[in-house]
Amino acid sequence: MELQVADRMKNYEEGIFQILNEKKDEVEKQGRKVYNLSVGTPDFKPAPHIMKAVIEAASKPENYKYALKDLPELIQAVIARYKKRYGVELEEKEITSVYGSQEGITHIGLSLCNPGDIVLVPDPGYPIFAIGPSLAQARIVTYPLTEENHYLPDLKAISKETCQKAKFMIVSYPMNPVCKIAPDSFYEELIPWAKENNIIIVHDNAYSDIIFDGHTGKSILFFEGAKETCVEFYSLSKSYNYTGARMGFLVGNEYLVQNFKKLRSQIDYGTFLPVQYGAVAALLGPDDSVKEQCKEYQRRRDALCGGLREIGWNIPDSEGSMFAWGKIPEGYTDDVAFVMELLEKSGVLCTPGSSFGNLGKGHVRFALTLPEEQIKEAVTAIRDSGICKKN
Ligand SMILES: Cc1ncc(COP(=O)(O)O)c(C=O)c1O
């Protein structure tokens, strides 16, 4: 018998990550140290009050039934957090939980698009931005993020025809992988443009609490008119290191949130109650650890970007997110081959920029997921490998 699967599965081969992982294992087997700066999983712990809430809830048998819906206290905790943190007033019906924003972004296209509708996504961009809507058979049109345009979409360059067929556009700042933030003036231009063109804006706000040099991350809903056309994914993964618990929210325009909730109610029976109780504790709890952690990310950023510049590799300072992004050193052309060579020669593992789209080619992304001292060691290993001095 010949087992037949969907053609789309050809698009999901593990490819480079599988190969990199094998290479990493090979280097480790040689007894050499690997500095893994590839995957964006935080190495910080959740605050004790969050773990305590999960543990207490997990010790009660009644919390093992299907949750079916978001706890009222969870929704109230999101309302309180958005008011305190972003100065945004939310109503209950403007909020629904997701199983991490990854899951939300995967499914939102199914709730918004008919086959053939255009979805505008950034290039380079976080891969699920394109994969999610493509599951809904949407047509992906990328908008370029370039240095010349400060890594912001050039709205005027998007044709009238594209605008007419575009159902939604995904934007995300602080931006993974390019590590840039957007000024208020960008949102002030984006929202009226979206309304004029009847385009829904989906803002992925995963990194508003990891932002450097005195800036403050905002919610798109803070800006005038946003609730008419915008929804935002808010995640507990990076701010609270609640990553594996899988908890995030879609917030914003009530009609769009309720429409999405209807779709999700077909898929899911609600998030494990102890996870919901832990999220309540995170959202209502103090912010000290979130702020302290942001400072630590900035120290790591300085150690990596500053350290690499000192050894002759011009990686700009990230403005936000838990990553650093830059061009591969002079003399190299292929980012995948470069990443392999870097791992082989220095033990430092990063991600090839081409995994984030065409315009990522010739770049690499480092995750700031090791302590400052180890990042310094990684920079020394890169220096000693001599890899920056090709020519
Ligand atoms: C830009 C961006 N959006 C979404 C996610 C997924 O986050 P979550 O853990 O909430 O699914 C990530 C994870 O790295 C990310 O970088």
The ligand as an SDF file (V2000), in Angstrom:
LIG
                    3D

 16 16  0  0  0  0  0  0  0  0999 V2000
    8.0530   36.8570   17.4770 C   0  0  0  0  0  0  0  0  0  0  0  0
    7.5470   35.6780   18.2190 C   0  0  0  0  0  0  0  0  0  0  0  0
    6.2300   35.4740   18.2790 N   0  0  0  0  0  0  0  0  0  0  0  0
    5.7200   34.4130   18.9200 C   0  0  0  0  0  0  0  0  0  0  0  0
    6.5340   33.4950   19.5440 C   0  0  0  0  0  0  0  0  0  0  0  0
    5.9090   32.3100   20.2180 C   0  0  0  0  0  0  0  0  0  0  0  0
    5.7200   32.5750   21.5540 O   0  0  0  0  0  0  0  0  0  0  0  0
    4.7440   31.6900   22.4720 P   0  0  0  0  0  0  0  0  0  0  0  0
    5.6340   30.9790   23.4240 O   0  0  0  0  0  0  0  0  0  0  0  0
    3.8160   32.6650   23.1110 O   0  0  0  0  0  0  0  0  0  0  0  0
    4.0030   30.7380   21.5850 O   0  0  0  0  0  0  0  0  0  0  0  0
    7.9100   33.6740   19.5360 C   0  0  0  0  0  0  0  0  0  0  0  0
    8.8010   32.6870   20.1780 C   0  0  0  0  0  0  0  0  0  0  0  0
    9.9920   32.7310   20.1280 O   0  0  0  0  0  0  0  0  0  0  0  0
    8.4350   34.7870   18.8390 C   0  0  0  0  0  0  0  0  0  0  0  0
    9.7450   35.0090   18.7640 O   0  0  0  0  0  0  0  0  0  0  0  0
  1  2  1  0
  2  3  1  0
  2 15  2  0
  3  4  2  0
  4  5  1  0
  5  6  1  0
  5 12  2  0
  6  7  1  0
  7  8  1  0
  8  9  2  0
  8 10  1  0
  8 11  1  0
 12 13  1  0
 12 15  1  0
 13 14  2  0
 15 16  1  0
M  END
$$$$
